[in-house]
Amino acid sequence: MAVLERLRPDHAPALLAFERENRGFFAASVPDRGDAYFTDFAERHRALLDEQETGTIHFHVLVGEEGEILGRFNLIDVADGGAELGYRVAERATGRGVATAGVRELCRLAREEYGLSRLTAVTTLDNAGSRAVLGRVGFGAVGSVTLDGRVGTAYELDLATV
């Protein structure tokens, strides 16, 4: 059984492996992180953990039974009772409800642990899987966006309804 855990320093090796293994898969639907992300991973990981301590972001990883990372589920730009949700799931874990379960659990944490009342999310129109996950969890479309030149949709969720 996979468990959603708050990002910690000891997740770094498995998280880097997750990002490397899935780089091409992710780049098909979201902007590529670029080579510098991988070269400077250790420094970036420490910086994100430091920022997480301020409460303006909350990073989580979905850890599988063997200690492997199956997904990332993040809340960024935390302010005024809201945050933006972002997530990515390993290619080998897609189609099994992993993303939906992870997003649902993160919504629970956002409400119960972080005291948030609303979440936003964005995705491109060609990312049918992400749009389906957001719909299953209860996010509603609230407008159009452009992400790296690609047409997308903005979503919002009132956490009191989940």
C-alpha positions in Angstrom: 0.0 0.0 0.0 1.3 3.5 -0.9 1.5 6.2 1.7 1.5 10.0 1.2 4.3 11.5 3.2 5.5 15.0 3.8 8.7 15.6 1.9 11.8 15.0 4.1 15.6 15.1 3.5 15.8 11.3 3.3 13.4 11.2 0.3 16.0 12.8 -1.9 17.6 9.6 -3.5 14.2 8.1 -4.4 12.8 11.4 -5.5 15.7 12.0 -7.9 15.3 8.4 -9.3 11.5 9.1 -9.8 12.2 12.3 -11.7 14.9 10.8 -13.9 12.9 7.7 -14.7 9.8 9.7 -15.6 11.4 12.7 -17.3 10.3 11.9 -20.8 6.8 10.8 -19.6 6.3 14.1 -17.7 7.6 16.2 -20.6 4.8 15.0 -22.8 2.2 16.8 -20.6 4.0 19.4 -18.5 7.1 21.6 -19.2 10.4 19.8 -18.8 12.4 20.7 -15.7 15.6 21.1 -17.7 19.0 19.6 -17.1 19.9 22.0 -14.3 17.2 20.5 -12.2 19.0 17.2 -12.2 22.5 18.6 -11.9 21.6 20.8 -8.9 19.0 18.4 -7.4 20.6 18.1 -3.9 20.8 21.9 -3.5 17.3 22.4 -4.8 15.9 19.7 -2.5 17.5 21.4 0.6 16.1 24.8 -0.5 12.6 23.4 -1.0 12.7 21.8 2.5 13.8 25.1 3.9 11.0 26.9 2.2 8.5 24.3 3.4 9.4 25.2 6.9 8.0 28.7 6.3 4.6 27.3 5.6 4.2 28.8 2.1 4.5 25.4 0.4 3.8 21.8 1.4 5.4 19.0 -0.6 4.5 15.4 -0.3 5.6 12.2 -2.0 3.6 9.0 -2.5 5.9 6.2 -1.3 5.3 2.6 -2.4 5.9 -0.6 -0.5 9.5 -0.9 -1.6 10.3 2.7 -0.7 10.0 3.9 -4.3 8.4 7.3 -5.1 5.2 6.8 -7.1 4.1 10.4 -7.2 4.5 14.0 -6.0 1.6 16.0 -4.6 2.3 19.6 -3.7 0.6 22.7 -2.4 2.3 25.9 -3.4 1.6 29.6 -3.0 -0.1 29.0 0.3 -1.8 32.2 1.4 -5.1 33.6 2.7 -6.6 30.1 3.2 -5.8 28.8 -0.3 -3.1 27.1 -2.3 -2.4 25.8 -5.7 -2.3 22.0 -6.1 0.2 20.3 -8.4 1.0 16.7 -8.8 2.7 14.1 -11.0 2.5 10.3 -10.9 5.1 7.8 -12.3 4.2 6.4 -15.7 4.1 2.8 -14.2 1.5 3.9 -11.6 -0.9 5.5 -14.0 -4.4 4.1 -14.6 -4.6 2.5 -11.1 -6.3 5.4 -9.2 -3.0 6.5 -7.6 -3.4 10.1 -8.7 -7.0 10.4 -7.6 -6.2 8.8 -4.2 -3.2 11.1 -3.7 -5.1 14.2 -4.6 -8.0 13.2 -2.3 -5.5 12.7 0.6 -3.8 15.9 -0.1 -7.2 17.7 0.0 -7.8 16.2 3.4 -4.4 17.3 4.7 -4.9 20.8 3.2 -8.2 21.1 5.2 -7.3 19.3 8.4 -3.6 19.8 8.8 -2.9 23.1 7.0 -6.2 24.9 7.7 -6.9 25.7 4.1 -10.3 26.3 2.7 -9.8 26.3 -1.1 -7.4 24.9 -3.7 -6.8 25.8 -7.3 -5.2 23.8 -10.0 -4.4 24.2 -13.7 -3.9 21.7 -16.5 -3.6 21.7 -20.3 -6.6 20.6 -22.4 -4.6 17.7 -23.8 -3.9 16.3 -20.4 -7.1 14.2 -20.2 -5.9 12.2 -17.2 -5.3 15.2 -15.0 -8.6 16.8 -16.0 -10.3 13.5 -15.1 -8.6 13.3 -11.7 -9.5 16.9 -10.8 -13.2 16.3 -11.8 -13.4 13.0 -9.8 -12.1 14.9 -6.7 -14.6 17.7 -7.1 -12.6 20.5 -8.7 -14.7 22.7 -11.0 -13.5 24.5 -14.0 -13.4 28.3 -13.5 -11.6 29.7 -16.6 -9.1 29.3 -19.3 -5.3 29.6 -19.0 -2.3 29.3 -21.2 0.6 27.1 -20.0 3.8 27.4 -21.9 1.8 28.3 -25.0 -0.7 25.5 -24.6 -4.4 26.1 -23.9 -5.6 24.9 -20.5 -8.2 25.2 -17.8 -8.1 26.6 -14.3 -9.9 24.7 -11.6 -11.0 25.5 -8.0 -12.2 23.4 -5.1 -14.0 24.6 -1.9 -12.5 22.2 0.7 -15.7 22.5 2.8 -17.4 20.4 0.2 -15.0 17.4 0.3 
